[in-house]
Amino acid sequence: MKLSDEVIGHIAKQLQMAILTGTDIVDNLRLISLHESAGKIYLHPDYAANAAELENRMVETAKVLSEVQDKKNE
């Protein structure tokens, strides 16, 4: 079996997020839920949806914090 491009991309995102947040990549990787189909490994649909939601919330939080910091610097 091979990893799908979806899984490889997700692992890359997890590594980037671990670097940005200072968290341990191993903990993030342990949470990944996968399934097999046609000889490839994919993200489980429920996991993929939850991961996307968490990423969106993180981006929104970063935007708000950036705006707050910008106002403080004015």
Order of alpha helices (4+ residues) and beta strands (2+ residues): beta-alpha-alpha-beta-beta-alpha
